[in-house]
Amino acid sequence: MGLHDFTSKEVLNKVYRAADSGTVGIQHFTLQEALNAVLNEDEETLNVSLENFPKDTVSTEDDSETAIQAISTESDSVITIEVDLIGVQSNGSNTLHTKRIATYKNDGGTLTEVGTSTNLHSEIPAGWGGLSISIQSTNIKLGVTGVAGTDIYWQVQTMINQVTYSS
């Protein structure tokens, strides 16, 4: 049997199983568990990505901060983000990798950081600014800073875990 012998729903039901109740139907999932699936019939592959792992790219050519991602928060919630950033100079001569975790609380529309962010890994070439994380209203803004006169391609992927509570 080949990949084309199954519907996308059948494939996802075979791939995604709940620990307590067996197979989860394609129409039965929470926002946290939502899957976006794309069937590539030419290559007979199924590309699956989790909704709460957004990926974005930008390029820079100077040393000013450039926004790469904005993460919205819900009122009365706590959100933890795990940011994975890669930067590569256009000719491949320098690369950057940073992995950072940060936690925020949105209390009735006021967003604050809980504790301080933690770098799990960081390799930053001399002169590169790298990753910045800031609060912008009720959003978490991710930015990158490169080097003047240097073309850098950036890609960020963020794991988001958000829990709401009642006040």
C-alpha positions in Angstrom: 0.0 0.0 0.0 1.3 3.4 -0.9 0.7 6.9 0.6 -2.1 7.5 -2.0 -4.1 4.6 -0.6 -5.0 6.7 2.5 -6.8 10.0 2.9 -5.1 12.8 4.9 -7.5 12.1 7.7 -6.5 8.4 7.8 -2.8 9.3 7.8 -3.2 11.8 10.6 -5.3 9.4 12.7 -2.5 6.8 12.3 0.2 9.4 13.2 -1.4 11.3 16.0 -2.7 9.2 19.0 -3.9 10.5 22.4 -2.2 8.7 25.3 -5.5 8.0 27.1 -8.1 7.4 24.4 -6.5 5.8 21.3 -6.9 7.5 17.9 -7.9 11.2 17.8 -10.3 12.1 14.9 -9.2 14.9 12.6 -12.1 17.0 13.7 -11.5 16.4 17.4 -8.5 18.4 18.8 -7.7 21.4 20.8 -6.1 24.5 19.4 -2.8 23.4 21.1 -3.0 20.1 19.2 -4.1 21.5 15.9 -2.3 20.0 12.9 -1.7 21.6 9.5 -1.1 18.9 7.0 -0.1 19.2 3.4 0.0 16.2 1.1 2.8 16.4 -1.6 1.5 14.0 -4.1 4.5 14.3 -6.4 7.0 13.1 -3.8 4.4 11.0 -1.9 5.1 12.8 1.4 2.9 14.3 4.1 4.3 17.5 5.6 2.9 18.1 9.0 3.6 21.1 11.3 2.2 21.9 14.7 0.2 25.2 14.8 2.0 26.4 17.9 5.4 26.3 16.3 5.4 29.4 14.0 8.4 29.8 11.7 9.4 33.2 10.1 12.3 34.5 8.1 13.8 37.9 7.3 17.0 39.3 6.0 19.1 42.2 7.2 21.9 44.3 5.7 22.7 46.7 8.6 22.9 46.9 12.4 19.4 48.1 13.1 16.8 45.9 14.7 14.4 44.2 12.4 11.1 42.5 13.6 11.0 38.8 12.7 7.9 37.6 14.7 5.1 38.9 17.0 3.3 36.6 19.3 -0.1 37.6 20.6 -1.2 36.7 24.1 -4.6 36.2 25.6 -5.8 38.2 28.6 -5.5 36.4 31.9 -2.9 33.9 30.7 0.6 32.7 31.2 2.7 32.0 28.1 6.1 30.4 27.8 8.0 30.7 24.5 11.1 28.7 23.4 12.8 30.6 20.6 15.2 28.9 18.2 17.0 31.4 15.9 19.5 30.8 13.1 21.3 33.5 11.2 23.7 32.9 8.3 25.8 35.4 6.4 24.8 35.4 2.7 28.2 33.9 1.7 28.0 31.3 4.5 31.1 32.6 6.2 29.4 33.2 9.6 26.5 31.7 11.4 24.5 32.4 14.5 22.4 30.0 16.7 20.5 31.0 19.8 17.9 29.1 21.8 16.1 31.0 24.5 13.2 30.4 26.9 11.0 33.2 28.4 7.8 33.3 30.3 5.2 36.1 30.3 1.9 36.9 32.1 -0.9 38.8 30.6 -3.0 40.0 33.6 -6.1 41.7 32.4 -4.3 43.2 29.4 -1.0 44.1 31.1 1.8 41.9 29.8 4.9 41.4 32.0 7.9 39.1 31.9 8.0 36.4 34.7 11.5 36.1 35.9 14.3 36.5 33.3 14.7 34.7 30.0 17.2 31.9 29.9 19.7 31.2 27.1 19.9 27.4 26.5 22.4 27.8 23.8 24.1 30.8 22.1 26.8 31.1 19.4 27.0 34.7 18.2 29.8 36.0 15.9 31.6 39.1 17.0 29.7 42.3 16.1 26.4 40.5 15.5 23.5 41.7 17.7 21.4 38.5 17.5 18.0 38.0 19.1 16.0 40.6 21.1 12.7 39.9 22.9 10.5 42.8 24.0 6.9 43.5 25.1 4.8 45.6 22.7 1.3 46.1 24.2 -0.1 42.6 24.7 2.3 41.0 22.1 5.8 39.5 22.5 8.0 41.0 19.8 11.0 39.0 18.5 13.7 41.0 16.7 17.1 40.4 15.1 20.1 42.7 14.7 22.8 42.1 12.2 25.9 43.9 11.1 26.3 47.1 9.0 27.1 46.2 5.3 26.5 42.5 5.8 23.7 40.5 4.3 22.3 38.0 6.9 19.4 35.6 6.4 17.5 34.8 9.6 15.0 32.1 10.5 13.1 31.8 13.8 10.9 29.0 15.0 9.1 29.4 18.3 7.4 26.8 20.5 4.4 28.4 22.3 2.7 27.1 25.4 -0.1 29.3 26.7 -2.6 28.7 29.6 -5.5 30.9 30.4 -7.0 31.4 33.9 -10.0 33.1 35.3 -9.4 36.2 37.4 
